[in-house]
């Protein structure tokens, strides 16, 4: 299983980014979570087969319609212990 931690910067709060990410991750069969960070970015852990993780990472560069992604940081990570993809508050 491939896993990455993403830090997504830009206009990503208040545009439905987390809900969009839950939908896309569920469609792709990706596990993990997504949450807002106090600095205005979004942080996510994505895990699954290599193709699905890479596709999710690619989709995050665009985001939902109202988002404006300026950058994404990616780091290797440990896979989550529980299956499914969740929005954390």
C-alpha positions, 0 to 999 in steps of 0.5 A: 500500500502506498501512502502520502501526507499532502499539505494543500495551500491556496483558497481551500477553506470555505469552498467545499474542498474537504467534502469534495476530497471525501467523495473523490477518495471514496470513488477511487477506493482511497483510505485516509482523512482530510482536515483544515489547518489553522494556517488556511491550508488543508492537510490529508493522508491518502493511502491505497494502491499506487495508481489510486494514490497518484490519481488522488494526488493529481486531482487535489492539484485542481480541487473542486470548482471554487478552489484555487490551489497554489501548491501541494507539499507531499511526504511519504507516510504510514497508511492509516489503520482503519479503512475508509476516508474521513473528514476530520474537524 
